[in-house]
Amino acid sequence: MKSSTDSDLVTALKECKTAFVSAAGFSMIINILMLVPSLYMLQVYDRVVPTGNKSTLMMLTLIVFVLFLTMSLIEWVRSQILVKVSAKLELLLNQRAFSIAYKQSLYSGGQSTTTQALDDLTGLRQFLTGSGLFAFFDAPWMPIYIALMFLFHAWYGWFSVFTAVILVIIAIINEKATAGTLMEANKQSMISRGQVSRNLRNAEVIEAMGMMVNVRERWLTTTHQVLSLQSEASSRAGIIAAASKVVRLTSQSLILGLGAYLVIEREITPGLMIAGSILLGRALAPIDMVIANWKGFINARGQYERLNELFIKIPADSEKMSLPAPTGRIQFEEAQVAPPGAKVPVLKGISLTIEAGDLLGVIGASGAGKSTFARALLGIWPTSSGTIRLDGAEVSQWNRDELGPYIGYLPQDVELFEGSISENIARFGEIDPNQVVEAAKTANVHELILQLPDGYDTVIGARGGVLSGGQRQRVGLARALYGNPILVVLDEPNSNLDEQGEVALANALQNMKRNKVTVILVTHRQNVLVLVDKLLVLNEGKLALYGPRDQVIAHLKQAQQANVTPANT
């Protein structure tokens, strides 16, 4: 049962609770069987050696062999449980982690493309399948082993307590000395990976303008900082691990000396001397394992904290009731929109109504807010105040998966995806060949696609592969038109088009106009404005002019003649 304060990560861990309990149960059996070597040596030294009974030795050895086989089998079962529970944990959370990575990119306007959430989930899963986690299951048995040492002899017990306290202190010192440095190293490493990702996306610009050396130096500065921090933490951890090893080896040797003294004093038997040394090693093993795997513990803790914070900060989308198919009527009601992370709004108090079937041109100087207007209209960037409605419902109220097929969008920077051209046009859904061809013909890219080696099955990369900028834009236009959407937003659709592409765009606009599709056309070019019904002029994020095309153009001409800035209408 999920409480109101539990994140999805905590809930998923609770769902795996039974598996963790089972692993703990098997760990209990394993730790009981870990007593076998001590008991075996006790029996050999105290029973077999004094009596010389070979049959007893053979029987004890056979029993121990069977018990060791059993312990190995149980350890394998425990490891398989943890493998399966880690896989289940990733299956429960991978969609959420993917959605978080997607939303981080979306909310940043594409500036942040980190996969840290997915990487953290994978790292956490790998930790759950590693040996470091076993220390958690074995640690509770340390007091029991120490209690048995007291049963052997009080001096054995106190010696064990003293050694365990020293190792615990070493573990605490290890935490204080390395945790902060390792966390800072991981933070800088994430920054470094982000730099590499952004640089690779702009490789052409870097190469063309000879920026590679400077960019590399910036990356190397961060990388050297990461290496320095990791080296510092590793150096400290190495010294502490060496100290831990010295304490452990010295204690196991000293306890033999202590045992020998107690044997001489006839307070314990030779068997207890050997058994006590073996048992001490087993009692201290969990602490030793914790120190040896401390870097893994730190990384896993950081991954858990980051994931938990993200799951709380970016909650899962709530299910939205299905709404009737939209008709394309849009209302801006005092809408104010700021880019994600920015405090100053780009759109300021926009109020207007776009009727279904309108072909609206959006113009204005660079930085006037045209692209922000398009993103806000589609619900990509939320309003900081006011509302934007599609068919009377706020854009945020629509189920995006259900609304998507009714929307066509061509951004300024056309991004295609890894896959075939037909898959790209069909938006990676079920491919309807007729609609794919229809959309391609409308975008006047059908003949070009047929000339490719594999036609519509030609596989392209994220950057378009064999396609030029104008061709990518026309494939992107075909994708926007696929499925006959009722609302199409085109942001600078003719920025890379040649004359033939301009004709194709004009034909597509006329076709959508005939079909009563609501079209929002953001452009700097004046030649396509002859096709629009209405014009919206933005000036520094404010509505400067809005109305029928001819009236707005007339206002603009009057303003130019008077050499004044047009007033809001």
C-alpha positions, 0 to 999 in steps of 0.5 A: 500500500502506497502512503501519500508521502511515499515516492514511487521508488519507496513504493517499488522497494516495498513491493519487493519486500517479500523477496528481500525477506526471503533473501534475509531468510536464506542469509540466516541459514547461510550464517548458521552454516558458516559455523560449520568450519569452527565446529568441524575444527573443534571436533577434529582437534578435541575428538579425532586427534586424541582418539585417532578414530579415522571413521569419525574423521571420515564421517565428520568430513562427509557431513561437512562436505554435504553442508558446504554443498548445501550452503553453496546451493543456498548462496546461489538461490539467494543471489538469484533472488537478488538478481530477480528482485533487481530486475523487477525493481527496474521493470517497475521504475524504468518507465518512470525514469524514462518519463523523468528524463523526457520531462527534464529535456522537455522542461528545459527546451531541449537544453538538458538531455541527461539520462541520469535518472536511467543511469542511476536506476541501472546503477542501483540495480547492479548494486543489488546484484553485487556482493556489497549488499550481502554485508547488510544481510550478514551484519546482524549476525556479528553479535551472535558470533561474538556471543558464541565467542563469549561461550568459548571463553570470556577473553575471546568475547572481549577480544572480539568486541575490542576488534569489532569496535576498532573496525567499526571506528575505521568504517566511520572514518572511511565514511567521513574521509571519502563520502563527500569527496566521492559525491562531489566527484560523481557530481562533476562527472555528471557535468562532464558527461553533459558537456560531452553530450552537448559538444557532440551535438554541435560537432559540425560547428566546432569543426568548421570554426576550429573550436575543438581545442578550446572545447576540449580544454574546457572538458579536460578541466572538468575531467581533471577535477573528477580524476583529482577528486576520485584519486583523493578519495581512492588514496584515503580509502586505500590507506583505510582499507590497509589499516582495516586489513592490518587490524583483521590479520593481526587480530586473527593472529593474536587470538591464536596466541591468546588461545594458545595461552588459554590452552597452556593454562588449561582453560580451553581445549586446542579445538576451541583455540582453532575454532575461535580463530575461525569464528572471529574471522567470520564475525568480522567479515561483514565489517571488512566487506563494508569497508571493501565495498564502501565506494559501491555503498556511496554510489548506491546511496547517491543514486537512491537519493537522486532518484527519490528526489526526482520521483518526488519532484517530478510526479507521475502524470495522473490519468486524465478523462478522455475528451471528445475529439478536438475541432481546433478552436484555441483561446488565450486568456491573459496567458503569461509564459516564461521558458522553463527555469526563467523568471521573466516571462516571454509572453505577457498577457496574451488574450485572443481567440483562434477559430477552428479552421483559421490559418493564422500567421504569426510574425514579429522581430527576433525575440518577440516570442513567436516560438514561445507562442507556438510551444505554449499553444501546444502545451509544451511550455506551461503558462505561469498565469492565465490559461490557454484552451483548446476546445474550451479545455485547458491544454494541460487537461488533455491526455497527450497520448490521445491528443497527439494524433490530432496535432501536427508540429514542425519545430524550427530545428527539425529532429528526425529519429533513428529508424526508417523514413516511413516510421518517422512519418508515421510517428513510430506508431502503426504504419498506414502505408496509404496515409504515409504516402499521402502525407509525403505527397502533400509535403512534396517529398514522395518522389524524393523518397522513392529515389533513395536506395530503399525508398520509404524503408531507408534507415536514417539517423537522428541527424537525417543521414542522407537527407539535406536540411531542406529534405529533412524539413519536408520529411518533418512536414510530412510527419506533421501532416500524417493522419490528417490532424486538426491543428497544425503548428509550423514554426519557420517551416520554410527556413531551409526550403528551396523554390520547389519546397516553397511550392510544396509548402504553399500547396500543403497550406492550401490543402489544409485550408480547404480541409478546415484545419487550424494552422498556426504559421510562424514565419519571417518570410512574407511570401507565404502570408498571402495564404493566411486568414489572420495575422498576429504581430508580437512585439516584445512578448505582447500582442501588438496587432491581431485580426484579418490579414488585410487589416493587419497589413494595412495597420503595419503599412500605416505605422511604417509610413508614420514611422511609429510602433503599432499600438496594441489592439 
